[in-house]
């Protein structure tokens, strides 16, 4: 059997099954696809694909459906990914560009991706472990109170109010702000303790207690804010694809509710490849996702991913369109963070 023709038959089976949800027979393949061979040859090809584990027959006298192994081969052989239309690209840009802060960006992104794919969308918040400090602002809000504002390169903003024992000298705040930014701006947050401590020791003894308090609140704030989390949207879409799962969709929903499961999965997928990665069925370690596929990619400013965005749905998904949507939203999200 021709290897190329076998792949064409598998591609046709996957595309028809994704569209119709019905097992695909040889007669349908002949009618819908210009494969250039006789029905008997198609049947022989399907028998070989079944023997190799790429397709299966769910019921006697029924057509064939792709297996996880078949979907994997299909995805690996995707030479082109369906591009989004110009209206779709404009809609993504317009929907995301109006976001007012990081929380709004993440919320809009996850809702948009769920709408585009009609599946569950997952967006991981930018990781502080991979973020850098863009600016540190100090704002007096009273004689003995100082507002400390931490802004990362991913747009994340953390604020704390520092209560002081005595009034702050007017000249000290701008000097401290300038020195701290000179020492830490542009550095990864995990690398800040040493330059912060070095900056504190550079001040005269009379001002050092205040400086150390500011440094301590910065370190404490970053320590509190390192918790990783994800946001999901579109879980209701699974109800419409419930027949794609054996028995019930509950295991998938339960897996999606576990932040640790999703974070572990996204972290593992980040190691798969630099581009869009796909986990199909039992390639997902969590038993609740054994009948689901996950398509994910990284996003971040300057081509340096700081988090992941992805789509979760049944293994019977339109992989080309899902990959295109995930990649497009990630690119726009990266541009916004870079801006």
Secondary structure, DSSP 8 states (H G I E B T S, - for coil): --HHHHHHHHHHHHHHHHHH-S-B-HHHHHHH----S-HHHHHHHHHHHHHTTSEE-SSTT--BEE-HHHHHHHHHT--------HHHHHHHHHHHHT--SHHHHHHHHHHHHHHHHTSEEEEE---GGG-BEEEEEEEEEETTEEEEEEEETTS-EEEEEEE-SS---HHHHHHHHHHHHHHHTTSBGGGHHHHHHHHHHTS-HHHHHHHHHHHHHHHHHHHHTT---EEEE-TTHHHHTGGGSSS-SHHHHHHHH-HHHHHHHHHHHHTT-SS-EEEEGGGSSSGGGTTEEEEEEEE-GGG---EEEEEEEESSS-HHHHHHHHHHHHHHHHHHHH-
